[in-house]
């Protein structure tokens, strides 16, 4: 039963990854606008850029990991078909 629940939190496709990155971006821009209000001027703008930059880095890492996992899965399938 727990295995089925944990499978809900595994990113399996590129579409799911893009949805998660979109949600992260929405949260980051909301946080950034709060920073702009709380810290007007250059400091607020830097914090806003830090929020959005973190989403770019996390999104790239998520997409890279998906590509790596897909290649690993294909290699395992290829090795299994070569043996049998």
C-alpha positions as MATLAB code, in Angstrom:
seq = 'XXXXXXXXXXXXXXXXXXXXXXXXXXXXXXXXXXXXXXXXXXXXXXXXXXXXXXXXXXXXXXXXXXXXXXXXXXXXXXXXXXXX';
ca = [
       0.000    0.000    0.000;
       2.784    2.418    0.880;
       4.552    1.609   -2.369;
       1.518    2.847   -4.318;
       1.499    6.075   -2.329;
       5.232    6.624   -2.851;
       4.838    6.101   -6.606;
       2.673    9.246   -6.684;
       5.731   11.297   -5.761;
       8.001    9.945   -8.497;
       8.404   12.062  -11.621;
       8.060    9.647  -14.524;
       7.573   11.787  -17.631;
       8.867   15.048  -19.033;
       5.338   16.490  -18.882;
       5.136   15.848  -15.133;
       8.536   17.472  -14.702;
       7.431   20.554  -16.615;
       4.301   20.831  -14.466;
       6.412   20.712  -11.322;
       8.836   23.294  -12.696;
       5.888   25.538  -13.554;
       4.557   25.250  -10.009;
       8.008   26.053   -8.624;
       8.195   29.100  -10.884;
       4.813   30.378   -9.713;
       5.883   30.061   -6.093;
       9.225   31.712   -6.761;
       7.697   34.702   -8.500;
       5.159   35.096   -5.687;
       8.000   35.022   -3.158;
       9.977   37.442   -5.341;
       7.156   39.968   -5.429;
       6.998   39.858   -1.631;
      10.723   40.527   -1.535;
      10.264   43.487   -3.876;
       7.654   44.928   -1.514;
       9.619   44.259    1.666;
      13.006   45.339    0.273;
      12.469   48.080   -2.302;
      15.380   48.893   -4.518;
      18.378   46.899   -5.588;
      18.262   44.389   -2.698;
      14.709   43.337   -3.512;
      15.578   42.911   -7.171;
      18.560   40.718   -6.279;
      16.388   38.528   -4.057;
      13.794   38.264   -6.828;
      16.495   37.154   -9.262;
      17.782   34.643   -6.725;
      14.311   33.107   -6.425;
      13.841   32.768  -10.163;
      17.421   31.619  -10.698;
      16.894   28.807   -8.222;
      13.945   27.582  -10.285;
      16.075   27.554  -13.448;
      18.757   25.504  -11.711;
      16.266   23.083  -10.145;
      14.384   22.695  -13.425;
      17.554   21.890  -15.315;
      18.516   19.316  -12.695;
      15.075   17.668  -12.818;
      15.160   17.412  -16.608;
      18.741   16.086  -16.581;
      17.831   13.442  -14.024;
      14.878   12.316  -16.117;
      17.124   11.991  -19.160;
      19.686   10.025  -17.131;
      17.068    7.684  -15.651;
      15.549    7.039  -19.083;
      18.968    6.191  -20.549;
      19.695    3.903  -17.595;
      16.347    2.139  -18.047;
      16.998    1.645  -21.771;
      20.478    0.278  -21.055;
      19.046   -2.199  -18.542;
      16.419   -3.321  -21.056;
      19.095   -3.674  -23.737;
      21.283   -5.756  -21.411;
      18.309   -7.934  -20.514;
      17.426   -8.565  -24.155;
      21.056   -9.373  -25.021;
      21.236  -12.057  -22.344;
      17.928  -13.700  -23.168;
];
